[in-house]
Amino acid sequence: MRRRYDLESEISAVSELESGWPPSRIAREHCIHPSLPCRWRSELAKES
């Protein structure tokens, strides 16, 4: 079963990614897979 993340969590991770944090560090901090911040950044860009 897939975990669902709220929009605030996604925005927080993307913000850290855009601040220069490496995806691996963001993943450790948020207990997520390292590819998720990059995917979320793409998805949020499409929504804008």
Buried (B, 14 or more C-beta within 10 A) or exposed (E): EEEEBEEEBBEBBBEBBEEEBEBEEBBEEBEBEEEBBBEBBEEEEEEE
